Amino acid sequence: MKHTYAISGLTCGGCAAKVKGLLSGVDGVTDVVIDLGKGEAEVGMSRHVGTRVLKEALAGYPKYQLSEVAAPVVVEEGEAASWLVTYKPILLLFGYITTVALIGGSWNAGVFMRIFMSGFFLSFSFFKLLNLSAFAESYAMYDIVARRWAAWGYIYAFVELGLGVAFAINMFPFYTNLITLVVMSVSIVGVLQSVLNKKKIRCACLGAVFNLPMSTVTIIEDALMIGMSAVALVM
């Protein structure tokens, strides 16, 4: 995978060479390409390397500041994958959750939605918790709350986990649906902004496990949860 970052303080070829050397020394970084004109660094990685780690590599030279103004762009080697291949993980996950909800819900709309939402939040929180710090960094790239308060990315994964458990045991259904409606409504704002502005960034919905690009699929995910929670509140 390759991520692109903005680098300030690059004034000459010597600066570019210095930054390239520093970033190349980070464990997990496979190659670094500096674009002096744009003030950007394209960093190839064998695994996810946090932005904080990259910043620490430049800490000895305050002149050079790495930032996420240019959002990480996920670039896969080889030919561009088709839409179906790209979103295969999330499509399979939705298929499993829907099947379980249909079986468990016995075609009762209310029970179906509760099981579906439980499966959704439990599954999605699981992938986020596999690498919580990487999720938080990716989430902060587009979420309106996480951009201002970095801790929200860490808290959000546990909020999803709590909602999944609450739906599973049908605990305080009114408040559980109300919290879901509020949390997902706030979450979808950043998603809409990113998609409408055509930002090519990683979707953090499945944490850092899969390289899923932000798209209308992400909007549908959040909108589905908003719609279900709203219907459940009315019911």
Summary of the structure (lengths in Angstrom):
residues: 235
radius of gyration: 20.0
end to end distance: 45.3
largest distance: 67.6
contacts: 715
relative contact order: 0.12
helix: 56%
strand: 11%
